[in-house]
Structure formats: structure tokens, C-alpha cells
């Protein structure tokens, strides 16, 4: 059967209601008299090829948008609509989905909605139920996994040998988590990127941004560093849980939670609809056979990605690590435990350190980072290649992780631009001073530095020692262990 549905906006409608009471009541009365297309549960939703058309043809979003607009505001709209449809068969408590962890089940079948003449709204209530149950379970999974990540800070600190003499540093916890949210790997990957769960992740991240700081600065004491990073993750955990609760409240119309609480990134539906709540469910992204399919794997994957990026940030901040494209090492000699040969570019990648950036401390090779490859499950080539590509694509500067939430632009952290950002140099190893390099000139940020000795301070110190033998002095680089290389 082909249905022709004409939902013209009334003069009293608005994005959050606002029409006068009489007009609103009249609109609602007319809506309740209208018959919607019938729903069907004969076909699995995963087998529907055009979910957007299926959703639109149900009439659910058009009808609901008009219904909410006829109200003074959207407070408890889902509960009110439930009672409007089923009358004395139900009570307000039967669909009170506000508190995560509690049951949210609208308890009516597709046949019940068809009998009431509101078959299409079955899909709206199914979407609401799935939305609530997904976020309720997400809070539980997120809580557990963030607590796990906070505990991992101690493991990372010890694995990287971050000691009490390390300098104070800052790490951008928010960008780490934001970047981890852009990646969907494993069983969760097939979830539709245009709506549903991934738009929800985008909403959460935009809410995190408003409630958390950018960097976390820790002092020079190792325990301070560990405590500061762990506390930052714990703060993110709390902000994430609070954000999820706020989203649920805004979508279901809990008193005191306006639709404006719903982030723009979640509004995947057509902008012609006035109510953000309706746009949250656009394209039928929440019409699913199983609300929780792939959720556990998704959050575990996010935590794994965050743990990898957290180690990398801690190594960069507290151990002064930097990647080197080694001009002097052909493939047969690219064999150090920290070397990785890039077949695509035909070059050897290495990782060195200044720690803690003074001449009296270790400068050059760093065995502690081997912990990342040997004990933390990180792909050495993938990690180093990601850092180099980020540096090259940002004109010789450290780039920021890309956080286009919900776009699913990659399924691996190694393919996500700047996920493992770190300073990068290109050149030949120098025996003048441990860790020093003869720089190449054909590399981002090293223009005009060909054949010069880096870092500048060490080169100048060497020249001062050799001032009586001019032929032994070296042409010093303009670059030092400062700025992006600090």
C-alpha cells in the first residue's frame, strides 16, 4: 500500500513548542485522528537496503516533529505521546526512560501500534528504546574501561622508566580521547556512520570539550606525573558519564533539560525538522534489531586506542622522544630494535630521545620505548610512519589528531592522521656527539639546513671546544631542541 502523508506545519508550531494552548490542542487532536502507515516486523532491519527511505516512509519523524512543536516545550514528550496513543492501557511510569541502568521498554508490539492507527510511530519508540539502552550500557562499559585506562598510567610510567628527575610536562588528554573516538575497528565497524551510535559518540565528544580542559600539566616527580595523568582520565570518565546522562535527559524531555542540550553533531536528520530530538533519529539510524550489537567491542577498541596514544604522549612529554628518518641506514642496516623499514618510501625510521634535554643526561638511543613494541602491542612501523606523515603534512610541525567524530575515516589508529604525533627529523647520525644529526635539507621544517649539525646548542659547544682548530669546527643548524622539537 502506498501512503500519501502531508504534514504541513501549523502557524503555532515551533522548534520547542511555543504555540498557544488552544492551537496546540487542536493540532494534537488532528494528529491523533490521522492514520499512519502500518509497521512490520517480518523483515530484519539489518536487511533493509535503504534505511533512510524506510524511516521516511513510516511517517514517524514528520508526525513527531509536528507533535512536539504543538507542545509548550518538549518536556516528557515521549511519555505524553505514549499515553496519547494507548490511553488508560498505560501509565506515565510505563515509559519513564530517564535514569541509566533502569529498564526502558515501551512494551507494545507493532500490532498494537497498527491497531491504534499509529504504526509508523512503532519505529520512533523502538528508536527511543534503543537509544536509551545503548547509552545506558555505554555508560557502564565506558566507566569500566576508563577506570582500566587510569590504572594503566602506572604501568606506562614504569615501562617507559619515567623517573623523578624527568622535567614537568603536559599531555593533551582530550585530544587523545577525541581521536580514539574517531576510530571504529573490529565487529563494531559496520554500524551506519550517518546516524545512530556514531553520531552519539560525536555528541559525547563535543560535550566533553565543553567540560574538560585541554592539557594536564604534571610536576617533575614521577608519582606526581602518574597521579596527574590518572586524575585527568578519571575526570574524563566523569565528564563522559555526565554527558551521556545529559543526552538521555535532553532526548526524552526530562524537566530542566532543553533540546538545546543536544549537540549539533548528533542532528543527523533533515534540517527541515524543527525539533533536534527528531533529527537525532534521522535516517532510521536507531531502528535496529539489537541496540547493543558491537558496543562492548567498540568501547574496548576505543580504550585500546586511547592506551596506545596515551603511552605515545607520555613518551613524547616525559622522555623527550623524537622520530628520525635515517638517511644513513639502507634496508640491510635498518635492524636496531627501534628501527622500522618503510617499503613505501624506501627509508629507515628510527626513534631517539633527549632526556631531559640537558647535556648531562642521556641523548640519543632509547631502549625504554621498546616497551611499546614488546609489551604494549603497538605496531612499530605503523606508529613511526604515522608520526612522520603527520610532521610532513603539517609543514614540519606537530599536528593535532583529527577528530571528525562519526565519520569513520579510518578503522585503525595507525591510519588516523596525527594519532601518534611527535617531532621528526631527517638526517645522518653524527659521531661528533651522541644523538646529534647531520640534517638533510629535503625535509619538512629543515629547509636550508642541509649538511648542518643538529642540535644547535651541542654544535656550538663543540665549536667552542675546537675554536683553536678552525678546520674542525662545524656548520651548526639553526634548529635546536626547542619549540616543536622540545
N, C-alpha and C positions, 0 to 999 in steps of 0.2 A: 504494500500500500504506500502511495506517495502522499506525504503530508505537506500542506502549504501553511506555513506559520508566519503570521505578520504581527510582529511585536513593535508597535510604534510607541515611542516614548511619550508619556503624558507630560502636560505642562508643569505638573507638580513634582516630577522626578528630579533626582539629584544624585551625586556620587555617594552621598551618605544619607540619603533621605532628604528631609527638609521641606517637603510639600505640606500643605495644611492638612489637618486630620481628616476632614470630610473627603477631600480629594484622594488622600491616601487610602481611606477605607473603601472608596468606590473603585479605585484601581485594583485593590486586592480582591474585592468581591468579583470583579470581572475576570481577573486572573484565575481565581478558583473555579470559575464556571467554564474556563477553557479546557479543552481536552488536548493532551499532549500525545505525541507518537508513543506507541507501546514499546516497552523494553523487551529484551530477550536475553536469556542466559544459555541458549542452546549452543552457542559458539564461544570457544575460549577467547578471551580478549587478546591474548598474545598472537592469535592467528588473524586478527583484523589488520588488513594491509594499510588502510587509510584511517588511522585512529582519529585524526582531526575532523574528517568528514563525518565519521560515525558519531563523534561527540556533537558536532554542529547539528546534525540531522535529528538528534534526540530532543533538541529544543531546550535543553537544561540550562545552558548559560544565558540564552536570551530571556527566558522566563524568570530565572533567578535574579538577573540584573534588574529587571523591572520590579520584581517583588521587593528587593531591598531598597530600591530608590523610592518606593512608596512609603517607606517607614520614616519615622523621625530620625533615627540613626540605625546602625546595623546591630545594636545590642541584642544578643541572644537570638539572632535571626534564624539560626539553624534549628534551635529548639522550637521557636514560634512556628516556623514553617512545618515542622514535623507534626505539631498539634493541629495546624490548619488543615493538613491533609487527612489525618486519621482521627481527629476529634477526640471523643471520650475513650477511644480504644487505648490511648497512650496518655502519659503524664509528662510534665516538664523534666522529671528526673530520668526518663527513659532514654534521652539523647543529650545528656549533660556532659559533653566532652571538653573539659577544661583542665583537669588535673592529670598530668602524665603518670602512667602507672595504673590508672584506673581503667575499667572496661569501657570501651566505646563501640557499641554495636547497635545499629538502628533497628535491628530485629524484625524487619519487614522484608518480604520477598518481592521479587519482580512482579509476581502475580498480584500481590497486594497493591502495588503502585498502579498496575494496569486497571485493577478493579476500581480504584479511586479516580481514574482518568488522568493520572499524572505519571504514566510510565517512564517518560524521559527523565523525571526527577530521581528515579531509582539510581541513575548513574551519578547524579550530583551527591546523593547521600553515600553511595559507595565510595566516591572520591573523598568526601569528608572523613569517612571512617578510615580509609586507607591512609590519608594524610595524618590523622591523629595517631594511628597505631605505628606508622613509620617513625614519626618524631618521638613518640614515647619510647620506642625501642632504641632509636638513635641516641637518646639521652643516656640510656643505660650502657650501651656499647661505648659511647664517647667517654663517659665517666670512667669506665674501666680502663680504656686504652690510654687516656691522658694520664691517669694515675700511674700506669705502667711506664709511660714515657718520662714522667717526672722522676721515677725511680732509676731510669736508665742514665740520668745525668751523672750519677756517681760512677757507674760502670765506664762511661765515656771518659770522664776526667782521669780515672785511674789508667784506662787503656792508653790514653794519649800522654800519660805522665805529666799532667798539669800540676806543677808543684807550687809551693808557697812563694817562690821567687818570681813567678810569672807576673807580667805587668797587668794592670787593670785593663779591661776591655769591655766592649759592648756587643751584644748579639741581637739581631732583629728577629725576635721570636714570631712576631705577627706575620712577617713575610714568609717565614718558614712554613707556618701552618697554612697560610693562604695558598702557597704554591702546592702544598701537599693535597689541598682540596681540589686542585685542578686536574688531578690525575685519577683515572679510573682503570684499574687493572684487574685481571682475573675475572671471576664469574659475574662481577657487577657491571662490567663494561657494556653489555648490550642494552642497558636501560636507556630509554629515549632521551637524547640530550636536549630536546626542545622543551621539555616540561618535566613535571613530576619531581623525583628525588633530587636531580642535579640542580634544578632551579632552586630547590630548597637549600642546598648547600651554598649556593650563591647568596641566598638571603642571609644565612647564618654568618657568612664571612663578612658581609657588609655591616652586619650588626656588631661583629667582633671589632671591626675597625673603629667603631664609634665608642667602644667601651674599654679599649686597651691602648697602652702606649706603644710607641714604635720600637724603641730599643730597651734592653735591660743592661745596666752597667754594673759590673761586679768589681770588687776590690782585688788587691794583689794576693790575698790569702786564698789558698786552694779551697778551703771549706767555704769561704765567702762566695767564691765563683760557683761552686756546686750548689750552694743554697740559693743564690740569686737566680740561677738558671732554672732550678727546680720550682722555685716560687713563681717564676714567670709562667711556666707551663701550668701550674696549678691555677693561676689567675685566668689563663686562657680557658682552662677547663670550666671554671665557674662562669666565666662570661659566655661560653658556648651553651652551657645548660640553661642559663638565664635567658639567652637569646631564643633558644628553642621553645621555652615556655611562653615567652612573649609572642612568638609567632603563632603558636596554637591559640592563645587568648585572642589575638587580633583576628585570626581567620574565623573563629567560632563566635566572635562577638561578645566576649566576656566584658562585663561592665568595666569601664575605665580604660579599655584598650581599643582605640580607634583604628580604622582601616589604614590610616597614615603610618601606623607602626609596621606595615608590610613593606619590605624593601623593594625597590624598583626592579631588581634583578629577578624577583620571583613572579613578576607580572608578565607571564609568557603569552597570555591570551590576547585577543584582538583589542587594540586600544579604543575601539568604538564603545566598548562596555564601560560604563561609568564607575562601577564598583571594583576596587582592587581585589576584593575577595573572589569575585567571579573570574578575574583574569589569572588568579593563582592556578585555577584548574583548567586553563586553556589547553586546547589540542587533545583533551582527554588523557593528559599525562598521568593522572592518578586513577584512571579506570584500569585496574589491574586485577589479575586472578589472585595474586598473592602480594600483599602490601609489603612484606618484609624480604622478598626474594633478593638475595645478594647483599643484604645490608651488613651482616656481620663481616663478610669478606671485604666489603667496601671500607668499613671503618678500620679494620685490621690493616688493609693496604695503605690507608691514609696514615696510620700510625707508623707503619714501617717506613714510608717515605719521609715522614717528619723526623724519625730517628736518624735516618741517613743524613738529612740536611742539617740536623742539629749537631751531629758529630763534625760535619764539614765546617760549620760556622764556628764551633768551639776550637777546632784545629786552626782555622784562619785567625781567630781573635786572640787566643791564648798561647798558641805555639808559633805564630808568625809564618805559617806555611805559604809557599807560592809555587806555582807550576812553571816549569821551564820547557820550552821547545828546544831540544838539544841538537844544534847543527853539527856537532862533532861526533855523534853516535849513529853509525849506519845500523841497519837491522841486526847484523850478527853480533854487534856490541851493545845492543839495547836490551840488556839482560839483568840489570840490577832489580832487586825486589820491588823497587818503586818505579821502574821503567815500564812503559807500555808502548808498543809499536802501533802507530796509526797507519794501516794499509791504505786507507782512502787518500790521505795526504802525503804518504810516504815519509813520515817523520817520527822521531823518537820523543816521547813525552816523559817528563821526569817531575819530581816534586822535591823541593828543598825547603830550608827553614832559616829564619833568623830568630834567635830566641835568647833573651828578649830584646833583640835589636841593639845590642851593645857589643863592642869588640871583644869584651872579656867573656862572652858566652858563646855557646855553640852557634855556628853559622855554616850552613851548607847541608849536607846529607842529614836525614832524619829518619831513624828507624821506627820511631813510635807510631808514625802514620801507617805502618804496615798492619797495625791493629785493625784498620778499616778494611783491608783486603782479606786478612786472615781470620778475623774474629767477628766482623760486623756485617759480613755478607755484601759488601759494596763491590761493584764491578769497576776494577781499576781503570781499564781503558775507557769505559763509558763515562766515569766520573771526570777523568782528566780531559777527555775530549769535550765534555760539556763546559768545563771551565774555560778552555781555550776558545771555543766557539763564542762564548759569552763575551770574552775580552775583545776578540776580533770584531764582533758585530757591534760593539759599543765604543769603537774608536780608541781602544787602549785604555778603557776604564772598566771598573767593576759594574756590571749591570744588575738589575733587580729581577728576581723571579717573576715570570709572567703569571698573572692571576686572573685570567679570563675565566672566571668560575662558570662551570657548567658547559663549557664549550667542548670539553673532551678533545682538546687539540693533540693530546698525546696519551699513551697508555703506559708510559714508563718514565720515571724521574729523569733518566739519562737523556730522554728526548725532549724534556721540558726546558725551554730556553732559560739559562742562568739559574737553574735549580742548584747547581754546585758552583756558584760564582766564587772567584778567587783571583788575586793578582797573577799575571802571567808575564814572563819574559822570554825572549828568544836569543840564543847565542851559544858560544862555545865555553866550556868550563875552563877556568884560568887556574894555573898553579901559583900565581902571584900571591893569592890569599884565599883561604878556604871559603868556598861559596861564591867567590867572585866570578863574573862572566865577561867575556868579550862579546859585546852586543852586536846583533845583526841590525841592519838599517831597514830591512824589508818586512817590518812587522808593526802592527798597530801600536801606536804610542811611542815608537822608537825611531821616528823619522829623524834623520841627521845624526844618529848615534852609531852608525856602522863603524866597527873596529874600536870603539871606545870601551874603557874598563868600568864596569859597574860593580858595587855601588860607589858613588862619588866620594863619600867620606873615606872609605877604605883606600881608594885610589890616591886621594890627596895625601893621606897619611903615609902611604908607601912612597910617594914622590918626595915628601919631606925627609924621609929617611935616606933617600937616594939623591938629595939635592946636589951632592958633590960629584955625582956621576950623571951628567945630563943625558947621556945616551941610554941610561937605564930608566929614566922617568917615562911615565905612560900618559897617553891621552885619556883624560878622565871623562866619563859620561856626565851628562847634565842631570841624570836621574839618580835618585838616592832612595833609601828605604823610608820614604815619606809619602804623604798623600794617599793615592790608591795603592801604593806599594807598602803602606805601613800596616 
